[in-house]
Amino acid sequence: METLIIIVAGILVTVAVYLLLSKNVIRVILGTAVLTHAVHLLIMAMGGFKGDSVPIVSQKETSFVDALPQALILTSIVISFAVTAFFLVLAYQTYKYTKTDDLSEMRGVDHE
């Protein structure tokens, strides 16, 4: 199972890098969002999917599910949604001011 999740995370990183290298502001923002979700999948895969029960003191189980990666990912998801929302508002205000969403036009570059 971990191998499949790592392959999916690698595909998401590839898509995110492609979007980040774009000249469109919205694609760059979506690239950062996809990249954060790829990192979430990698953290879950590194945390492992082994374990049969939750860690309750009264049980005599020896293998428990580690809840720390899940808690870190939940916090990271909330933060990444807030950052993505901030970037989208910033991109909207920039578009209202400059009337373009092309990054090279915003820099004022005539040629590469």
N, C-alpha and C positions, 0 to 999 in steps of 0.2 A: 504494500500500500504506500509506503514511504517513497518508493521509487517512482510511482505514478505521480504523486504530489510534487516531487522534485522536478520531474519532466514538465509538468504543467506550469510550475513556477518559472522554469527556464524559458518556456514559450512566452509567458507573460512579461518576463524581463526583455525578451527580444522585441516584442510589440511595443513595450514602453520606451526602449531606446529609439526605435523607429519614430515614435510620436514625439519624443523629446528633441530629435534632430530636425523637426519640421520648422517652417518659418511662420506657421499660423499659431497665434497665441492660444486658442482653444485646444489645439492638438497638444501643445506643450503642457497645458494644465491637465488634460486627460492622461497624458503620458506619466505625469507625476502620480496621479491617482492609481493608475494601473501598476506602477512600480511599487507603491506602498502595499497594494494587495498581494503582489508577488512576494514581498518580504514577509507578509503575514503568513502566507503558505509555507515559506521556508522555515519560519520559526515554529510553526506547528509540526512540520516534518522533523525538525531537529529535536523537538520535545518528545516525539515518539507517540505511537498510538497503542502501545502495550499497556496492559493493566486491566484487571477485570472489575474492580470496584472502586468506590470513592473512599478517600481516607477517613474512616471513622474509627475512633480509638477502641471501641468495644469489640470490633471484629478481629478475627485472627487471620486475616488475609495477609499475604506477604508481598503481593505486587499491586501497587496502587496507581491510579492515573494521576499524573503530575498536573496540578491546577495552575501553577505559576505561568507557563507559557500562554495558557488561555486568558488569564487575567491581564498579562502584558499586551496581548493582541487586542483584547477588548478596549483597553485604554488607548492603544495606538489607532484603532479604527475610529474612535470618537475624535481624536486629535486630527487625523488625516481628513475626515469629513469637514471639520471646522476650517482647516487650512485650505482645502479645495474650495469651500464656499467663499472664503476671503479672496482667494485668487480669482474666482469667477466675478466677484463684485469689482475687484481691481481691474480686471480685463474689460468689464463693461464700462467703467468710468474712463478708462484709457481710450476705448473705442469712441465714446462720446466726445472726448477732447480732440483726438487725432483723426477721427473718421477712417481709420484703417486698423486691420488686425494682423498685418504683416510686420514681422519683427525687423526686417531689414529696412522697411520704409520708416519705421519708428526711430531707428538709429540715424536715419538720414544718409544711408550709404547708397551711392549711385551705382557702383559696380563692385563685384567681389574680387 
